Amino acid sequence: MKTRLVAAALLGLSSPAFAQETEAPKSITVSGSVALVSDYRFRGVSQSDKEMAVQGGLTATHESGLYASVWGSNLAGWGTFGGSNMELDLVGGYKLPIGGGAALDVGVTWYMYPGGASKTDFAEPYAKVSGSIGPVSALAGVAYAPPQQALGNWSNTPESKAGDKKHNLYLWTDVSTAVPKTPITLKAHLGYSDGNPGLGPNGTSVAPTGSYADWLIGADLALGKVVLGVAYVDTSITKRESAYLLPNFSSTKDGSSISGSQVVFSLSAAF
């Protein structure tokens, strides 16, 4: 009897392990990240008045390649964002392999500014292709926001008018590579914006001077799931080009341009 009881106990203990080994993979996975940055730069322009920002996001991905995510950050300065001190992005898309280790990612981002003016939110569809060339990971993307009031020319130019709608185009590429035998990854970014040369209803513009380039060069140090980052960020926007955007386009601390060069530090973790 004792032998049978011991055998039954051992069988009971081993059953969960057996079930775990044969358990089917989850059809939906959830991942997320949190970050503390010394300056929130969106396409090269500070959205936090060159001050620190706390950011975080969650993504749910289906095995088919469909995904949905939410991402948020605090804001400050730059036109006060229609009275909002927060950006909240809702994203939905589909990512699929296209061969050779490359992937195509298409979707749309809905930019929201909770608590701000009613005409500040806008949608921006995008398409991205990513892959690897030897030790280098690369991504090329295009984002096109169709004409919307949030992107319109409402003030500061002779063509301005309330209710105006404009579109916006953003092209970019990212590259990164790991330094062999180290936890360091080198990274670079180059982007180009083309859109409204005026200010929208929230006193901002996705393309502040109509068209400009932004770039980034930096490195990340991985310490387990925690990553320390540093990057040099800059744009092609000159003081003369941004003069009509003042005082919105200058830091409230010292009056410097919020699109000028800056070294940005970050501390992030994924889960």
C-alpha positions, 0 to 999 in steps of 0.5 A, a space after each residue: 500500500 505504501 508503495 502504491 501511495 508513493 507511486 501515486 504521489 510521484 505521478 501527481 508531482 510529475 503530471 504538472 511538469 508533463 503538462 507544462 512541457 506539452 502546453 501549446 504556445 500562447 496565441 497572444 503575448 504581452 510585453 512592455 517597457 518603462 523609461 526615464 529620459 533626460 529630454 523627450 525628443 520627438 523627431 528631434 524636437 523637445 516635447 518636454 521643454 528640454 526637461 526629464 520625462 517618464 514614459 511607458 508602454 504595453 503591446 499585445 501581439 497575436 501569433 498571426 502578426 496582429 498587434 495593438 499597443 499603448 504608449 504615454 509620456 508627460 509633456 511641457 512647453 512647446 505650445 502647451 499642447 492645447 492645455 494637455 501635459 500628456 501624450 498618449 499614443 494608440 497603435 494598431 498594426 500587422 507585422 509579417 515576415 517577407 523572406 530573408 529574415 526581413 519583415 514588413 510592418 504596417 499600421 496606424 498611430 493615433 496621437 492623443 493629448 488627453 485634457 487638451 483642446 478638441 482639435 489636437 489629436 491626429 492619425 498617422 498610418 505607417 509602413 516599415 521594413 526591417 532586417 539585418 545586413 551582416 551584423 547591422 540591423 536596419 529599418 526604413 519607414 514612411 509615415 503619412 498623416 492625411 489632411 487633418 485639423 490638428 496638422 493645419 495652419 491656424 496661426 503665424 503665417 499669412 495663409 493661416 485660418 482656423 479649421 485649416 487641414 494639412 497633411 504630413 510626411 515623415 521618412 526615416 531610417 534606423 541602424 544599429 549594431 552590437 559591439 562584439 564581446 560587449 553589452 554595448 549597441 551602437 545606434 543611429 537615426 536619420 529622419 525627414 519631415 515635410 508638412 505644415 509650415 505654420 502652427 496648428 490649433 495647439 500651437 505646435 506643428 509636426 513639421 515646425 518649419 515646413 520641412 527639416 531633417 533630424 538625426 541621432 547618434 548614440 549607444 546603449 549599454 544592456 545590464 540584463 533587462 535594464 538599458 542605459 542609453 546616451 544619444 546626441 540629437 540634432 535637427 537642421 532647423 536654424 534659428 532664422 527658420 524657427 523665428 516665426 514660432 517664437 516664443 513657443 519654440 524656445 525653452 522657458 528656462 533659458 530661451 534656447 531653441 527646443 530643436 537645437 543639439 542636445 545629449 539625451 540620457 535614458 534609463 529603460 527596462 523591458 518586461 
